[in-house]
Amino acid sequence: QVQLVESGGGLVQPGGSLRLSCAVSGSIMRFNAMAWYRQAPGKERVLVARITWYGNTNYADSVKGRFTISRDNAKNTVYLQMNSLKPEETALYYCNGNDAMDYWGKGTLVTVSS
């Protein structure tokens, strides 16, 4: 069964940067699209960024210009570069892969705090 494993979370000061990684067991090319979601305490899980099989990307309005999603097909890994982080972006960040089904990682915690 395919597995998605996130890494790269941690504590960062406001205005700082982090890069999240999502390693996929098996080929990343099986997915029509891959995405990053986040869930803040007491809130619903929301889409942050998405990249399709063709490489098209889309972002939540709140992160446009600051976050970048990318993938390395050879490494079967998807990345989320996050710059100018804000305290309200403290959340569990989840990797998602979609073919006919949705696959999820267990999440990596990002804490933005001084």
PyMOL commands that place a pseudoatom at each C-alpha (Angstrom):
pseudoatom trace, name=CA, resn=GLN, resi=1, chain=A, elem=C, hetatm=0, pos=[0.000, 0.000, 0.000]
pseudoatom trace, name=CA, resn=VAL, resi=2, chain=A, elem=C, hetatm=0, pos=[1.303, 3.428, -0.872]
pseudoatom trace, name=CA, resn=GLN, resi=3, chain=A, elem=C, hetatm=0, pos=[2.561, 5.555, 2.017]
pseudoatom trace, name=CA, resn=LEU, resi=4, chain=A, elem=C, hetatm=0, pos=[3.152, 9.282, 2.268]
pseudoatom trace, name=CA, resn=VAL, resi=5, chain=A, elem=C, hetatm=0, pos=[5.609, 10.488, 4.894]
pseudoatom trace, name=CA, resn=GLU, resi=6, chain=A, elem=C, hetatm=0, pos=[5.973, 14.163, 5.722]
pseudoatom trace, name=CA, resn=SER, resi=7, chain=A, elem=C, hetatm=0, pos=[9.018, 15.764, 7.277]
pseudoatom trace, name=CA, resn=GLY, resi=8, chain=A, elem=C, hetatm=0, pos=[10.549, 19.185, 7.795]
pseudoatom trace, name=CA, resn=GLY, resi=9, chain=A, elem=C, hetatm=0, pos=[8.194, 20.691, 10.335]
pseudoatom trace, name=CA, resn=GLY, resi=10, chain=A, elem=C, hetatm=0, pos=[9.379, 22.450, 13.449]
pseudoatom trace, name=CA, resn=LEU, resi=11, chain=A, elem=C, hetatm=0, pos=[9.487, 25.696, 15.338]
pseudoatom trace, name=CA, resn=VAL, resi=12, chain=A, elem=C, hetatm=0, pos=[10.196, 28.845, 13.364]
pseudoatom trace, name=CA, resn=GLN, resi=13, chain=A, elem=C, hetatm=0, pos=[9.978, 32.527, 14.212]
pseudoatom trace, name=CA, resn=PRO, resi=14, chain=A, elem=C, hetatm=0, pos=[7.489, 34.786, 12.457]
pseudoatom trace, name=CA, resn=GLY, resi=15, chain=A, elem=C, hetatm=0, pos=[8.897, 35.818, 9.113]
pseudoatom trace, name=CA, resn=GLY, resi=16, chain=A, elem=C, hetatm=0, pos=[11.009, 32.698, 8.892]
pseudoatom trace, name=CA, resn=SER, resi=17, chain=A, elem=C, hetatm=0, pos=[11.071, 29.873, 6.373]
pseudoatom trace, name=CA, resn=LEU, resi=18, chain=A, elem=C, hetatm=0, pos=[10.654, 26.116, 6.343]
pseudoatom trace, name=CA, resn=ARG, resi=19, chain=A, elem=C, hetatm=0, pos=[10.674, 23.495, 3.638]
pseudoatom trace, name=CA, resn=LEU, resi=20, chain=A, elem=C, hetatm=0, pos=[8.393, 20.518, 4.052]
pseudoatom trace, name=CA, resn=SER, resi=21, chain=A, elem=C, hetatm=0, pos=[8.972, 17.242, 2.245]
pseudoatom trace, name=CA, resn=CYS, resi=22, chain=A, elem=C, hetatm=0, pos=[6.590, 14.425, 1.419]
pseudoatom trace, name=CA, resn=ALA, resi=23, chain=A, elem=C, hetatm=0, pos=[8.198, 11.141, 0.460]
pseudoatom trace, name=CA, resn=VAL, resi=24, chain=A, elem=C, hetatm=0, pos=[6.018, 8.691, -1.452]
pseudoatom trace, name=CA, resn=SER, resi=25, chain=A, elem=C, hetatm=0, pos=[6.595, 4.959, -1.357]
pseudoatom trace, name=CA, resn=GLY, resi=26, chain=A, elem=C, hetatm=0, pos=[6.388, 3.914, -4.975]
pseudoatom trace, name=CA, resn=SER, resi=27, chain=A, elem=C, hetatm=0, pos=[6.016, 6.197, -7.950]
pseudoatom trace, name=CA, resn=ILE, resi=28, chain=A, elem=C, hetatm=0, pos=[4.769, 9.722, -7.465]
pseudoatom trace, name=CA, resn=MET, resi=29, chain=A, elem=C, hetatm=0, pos=[3.544, 9.631, -11.065]
pseudoatom trace, name=CA, resn=ARG, resi=30, chain=A, elem=C, hetatm=0, pos=[0.620, 7.384, -10.091]
pseudoatom trace, name=CA, resn=PHE, resi=31, chain=A, elem=C, hetatm=0, pos=[-1.119, 10.454, -8.676]
pseudoatom trace, name=CA, resn=ASN, resi=32, chain=A, elem=C, hetatm=0, pos=[-3.184, 12.839, -10.768]
pseudoatom trace, name=CA, resn=ALA, resi=33, chain=A, elem=C, hetatm=0, pos=[-2.251, 15.522, -8.284]
pseudoatom trace, name=CA, resn=MET, resi=34, chain=A, elem=C, hetatm=0, pos=[-0.489, 15.995, -5.006]
pseudoatom trace, name=CA, resn=ALA, resi=35, chain=A, elem=C, hetatm=0, pos=[-1.232, 18.613, -2.435]
pseudoatom trace, name=CA, resn=TRP, resi=36, chain=A, elem=C, hetatm=0, pos=[-0.457, 20.076, 0.942]
pseudoatom trace, name=CA, resn=TYR, resi=37, chain=A, elem=C, hetatm=0, pos=[-3.213, 20.740, 3.444]
pseudoatom trace, name=CA, resn=ARG, resi=38, chain=A, elem=C, hetatm=0, pos=[-3.069, 22.166, 6.930]
pseudoatom trace, name=CA, resn=GLN, resi=39, chain=A, elem=C, hetatm=0, pos=[-5.212, 21.944, 10.002]
pseudoatom trace, name=CA, resn=ALA, resi=40, chain=A, elem=C, hetatm=0, pos=[-4.906, 24.472, 12.777]
pseudoatom trace, name=CA, resn=PRO, resi=41, chain=A, elem=C, hetatm=0, pos=[-6.110, 23.636, 16.287]
pseudoatom trace, name=CA, resn=GLY, resi=42, chain=A, elem=C, hetatm=0, pos=[-9.893, 23.643, 16.409]
pseudoatom trace, name=CA, resn=LYS, resi=43, chain=A, elem=C, hetatm=0, pos=[-10.245, 24.277, 12.696]
pseudoatom trace, name=CA, resn=GLU, resi=44, chain=A, elem=C, hetatm=0, pos=[-10.961, 22.278, 9.570]
pseudoatom trace, name=CA, resn=ARG, resi=45, chain=A, elem=C, hetatm=0, pos=[-8.313, 20.918, 7.266]
pseudoatom trace, name=CA, resn=VAL, resi=46, chain=A, elem=C, hetatm=0, pos=[-7.815, 23.267, 4.321]
pseudoatom trace, name=CA, resn=LEU, resi=47, chain=A, elem=C, hetatm=0, pos=[-5.952, 23.146, 1.048]
pseudoatom trace, name=CA, resn=VAL, resi=48, chain=A, elem=C, hetatm=0, pos=[-2.681, 25.065, 0.968]
pseudoatom trace, name=CA, resn=ALA, resi=49, chain=A, elem=C, hetatm=0, pos=[-1.172, 24.164, -2.404]
pseudoatom trace, name=CA, resn=ARG, resi=50, chain=A, elem=C, hetatm=0, pos=[-1.644, 21.614, -5.167]
pseudoatom trace, name=CA, resn=ILE, resi=51, chain=A, elem=C, hetatm=0, pos=[0.399, 20.379, -8.103]
pseudoatom trace, name=CA, resn=THR, resi=52, chain=A, elem=C, hetatm=0, pos=[-1.020, 18.270, -10.920]
pseudoatom trace, name=CA, resn=TRP, resi=53, chain=A, elem=C, hetatm=0, pos=[0.559, 15.473, -12.902]
pseudoatom trace, name=CA, resn=TYR, resi=54, chain=A, elem=C, hetatm=0, pos=[1.272, 18.071, -15.616]
pseudoatom trace, name=CA, resn=GLY, resi=55, chain=A, elem=C, hetatm=0, pos=[2.949, 20.399, -13.170]
pseudoatom trace, name=CA, resn=ASN, resi=56, chain=A, elem=C, hetatm=0, pos=[0.175, 22.955, -12.907]
pseudoatom trace, name=CA, resn=THR, resi=57, chain=A, elem=C, hetatm=0, pos=[-0.049, 24.546, -9.503]
pseudoatom trace, name=CA, resn=ASN, resi=58, chain=A, elem=C, hetatm=0, pos=[-2.621, 26.397, -7.468]
pseudoatom trace, name=CA, resn=TYR, resi=59, chain=A, elem=C, hetatm=0, pos=[-2.496, 27.979, -4.031]
pseudoatom trace, name=CA, resn=ALA, resi=60, chain=A, elem=C, hetatm=0, pos=[-4.742, 29.217, -1.291]
pseudoatom trace, name=CA, resn=ASP, resi=61, chain=A, elem=C, hetatm=0, pos=[-5.053, 32.982, -1.583]
pseudoatom trace, name=CA, resn=SER, resi=62, chain=A, elem=C, hetatm=0, pos=[-3.486, 33.430, 1.840]
pseudoatom trace, name=CA, resn=VAL, resi=63, chain=A, elem=C, hetatm=0, pos=[-0.184, 31.837, 0.780]
pseudoatom trace, name=CA, resn=LYS, resi=64, chain=A, elem=C, hetatm=0, pos=[0.213, 33.095, -2.792]
pseudoatom trace, name=CA, resn=GLY, resi=65, chain=A, elem=C, hetatm=0, pos=[3.596, 34.668, -3.325]
pseudoatom trace, name=CA, resn=ARG, resi=66, chain=A, elem=C, hetatm=0, pos=[5.035, 33.139, -0.157]
pseudoatom trace, name=CA, resn=PHE, resi=67, chain=A, elem=C, hetatm=0, pos=[4.666, 29.361, -0.577]
pseudoatom trace, name=CA, resn=THR, resi=68, chain=A, elem=C, hetatm=0, pos=[5.877, 27.213, -3.451]
pseudoatom trace, name=CA, resn=ILE, resi=69, chain=A, elem=C, hetatm=0, pos=[4.917, 23.601, -4.149]
pseudoatom trace, name=CA, resn=SER, resi=70, chain=A, elem=C, hetatm=0, pos=[7.228, 21.491, -6.265]
pseudoatom trace, name=CA, resn=ARG, resi=71, chain=A, elem=C, hetatm=0, pos=[8.075, 17.883, -6.890]
pseudoatom trace, name=CA, resn=ASP, resi=72, chain=A, elem=C, hetatm=0, pos=[11.024, 15.724, -7.771]
pseudoatom trace, name=CA, resn=ASN, resi=73, chain=A, elem=C, hetatm=0, pos=[9.778, 12.760, -9.780]
pseudoatom trace, name=CA, resn=ALA, resi=74, chain=A, elem=C, hetatm=0, pos=[13.089, 10.952, -9.554]
pseudoatom trace, name=CA, resn=LYS, resi=75, chain=A, elem=C, hetatm=0, pos=[12.984, 11.127, -5.757]
pseudoatom trace, name=CA, resn=ASN, resi=76, chain=A, elem=C, hetatm=0, pos=[9.226, 10.539, -5.527]
pseudoatom trace, name=CA, resn=THR, resi=77, chain=A, elem=C, hetatm=0, pos=[9.022, 13.573, -3.269]
pseudoatom trace, name=CA, resn=VAL, resi=78, chain=A, elem=C, hetatm=0, pos=[6.859, 16.676, -3.106]
pseudoatom trace, name=CA, resn=TYR, resi=79, chain=A, elem=C, hetatm=0, pos=[8.015, 19.825, -1.365]
pseudoatom trace, name=CA, resn=LEU, resi=80, chain=A, elem=C, hetatm=0, pos=[6.426, 22.895, 0.126]
pseudoatom trace, name=CA, resn=GLN, resi=81, chain=A, elem=C, hetatm=0, pos=[8.704, 25.880, 0.520]
pseudoatom trace, name=CA, resn=MET, resi=82, chain=A, elem=C, hetatm=0, pos=[7.172, 28.279, 3.004]
pseudoatom trace, name=CA, resn=ASN, resi=83, chain=A, elem=C, hetatm=0, pos=[8.512, 31.804, 3.410]
pseudoatom trace, name=CA, resn=SER, resi=84, chain=A, elem=C, hetatm=0, pos=[7.442, 34.757, 5.541]
pseudoatom trace, name=CA, resn=LEU, resi=85, chain=A, elem=C, hetatm=0, pos=[5.576, 32.487, 7.914]
pseudoatom trace, name=CA, resn=LYS, resi=86, chain=A, elem=C, hetatm=0, pos=[2.937, 33.939, 10.213]
pseudoatom trace, name=CA, resn=PRO, resi=87, chain=A, elem=C, hetatm=0, pos=[1.848, 32.791, 13.685]
pseudoatom trace, name=CA, resn=GLU, resi=88, chain=A, elem=C, hetatm=0, pos=[-1.630, 31.980, 12.386]
pseudoatom trace, name=CA, resn=GLU, resi=89, chain=A, elem=C, hetatm=0, pos=[-0.060, 29.405, 10.081]
pseudoatom trace, name=CA, resn=THR, resi=90, chain=A, elem=C, hetatm=0, pos=[0.772, 27.186, 13.010]
pseudoatom trace, name=CA, resn=ALA, resi=91, chain=A, elem=C, hetatm=0, pos=[-0.819, 23.869, 12.096]
pseudoatom trace, name=CA, resn=LEU, resi=92, chain=A, elem=C, hetatm=0, pos=[-0.376, 20.249, 11.228]
pseudoatom trace, name=CA, resn=TYR, resi=93, chain=A, elem=C, hetatm=0, pos=[0.600, 20.084, 7.585]
pseudoatom trace, name=CA, resn=TYR, resi=94, chain=A, elem=C, hetatm=0, pos=[-0.549, 17.035, 5.646]
pseudoatom trace, name=CA, resn=CYS, resi=95, chain=A, elem=C, hetatm=0, pos=[0.544, 15.628, 2.331]
pseudoatom trace, name=CA, resn=ASN, resi=96, chain=A, elem=C, hetatm=0, pos=[-2.158, 14.302, 0.026]
pseudoatom trace, name=CA, resn=GLY, resi=97, chain=A, elem=C, hetatm=0, pos=[-1.991, 12.217, -3.110]
pseudoatom trace, name=CA, resn=ASN, resi=98, chain=A, elem=C, hetatm=0, pos=[-4.965, 11.616, -5.349]
pseudoatom trace, name=CA, resn=ASP, resi=99, chain=A, elem=C, hetatm=0, pos=[-5.538, 9.003, -7.997]
pseudoatom trace, name=CA, resn=ALA, resi=100, chain=A, elem=C, hetatm=0, pos=[-8.933, 7.318, -7.801]
pseudoatom trace, name=CA, resn=MET, resi=101, chain=A, elem=C, hetatm=0, pos=[-8.580, 7.631, -4.041]
pseudoatom trace, name=CA, resn=ASP, resi=102, chain=A, elem=C, hetatm=0, pos=[-7.133, 10.056, -1.538]
pseudoatom trace, name=CA, resn=TYR, resi=103, chain=A, elem=C, hetatm=0, pos=[-3.990, 9.086, 0.318]
pseudoatom trace, name=CA, resn=TRP, resi=104, chain=A, elem=C, hetatm=0, pos=[-2.787, 10.988, 3.358]
pseudoatom trace, name=CA, resn=GLY, resi=105, chain=A, elem=C, hetatm=0, pos=[0.334, 11.217, 5.432]
pseudoatom trace, name=CA, resn=LYS, resi=106, chain=A, elem=C, hetatm=0, pos=[0.244, 11.541, 9.198]
pseudoatom trace, name=CA, resn=GLY, resi=107, chain=A, elem=C, hetatm=0, pos=[1.263, 15.186, 9.151]
pseudoatom trace, name=CA, resn=THR, resi=108, chain=A, elem=C, hetatm=0, pos=[4.156, 17.309, 10.309]
pseudoatom trace, name=CA, resn=LEU, resi=109, chain=A, elem=C, hetatm=0, pos=[3.735, 20.059, 12.875]
pseudoatom trace, name=CA, resn=VAL, resi=110, chain=A, elem=C, hetatm=0, pos=[4.706, 23.615, 12.009]
pseudoatom trace, name=CA, resn=THR, resi=111, chain=A, elem=C, hetatm=0, pos=[4.806, 26.084, 14.874]
pseudoatom trace, name=CA, resn=VAL, resi=112, chain=A, elem=C, hetatm=0, pos=[5.336, 29.756, 14.101]
pseudoatom trace, name=CA, resn=SER, resi=113, chain=A, elem=C, hetatm=0, pos=[6.149, 31.588, 17.286]
pseudoatom trace, name=CA, resn=SER, resi=114, chain=A, elem=C, hetatm=0, pos=[8.658, 33.958, 18.795]
for i in range(1, 114): cmd.bond("trace and resi %d" % i, "trace and resi %d" % (i + 1))
show_as sticks, trace
zoom trace
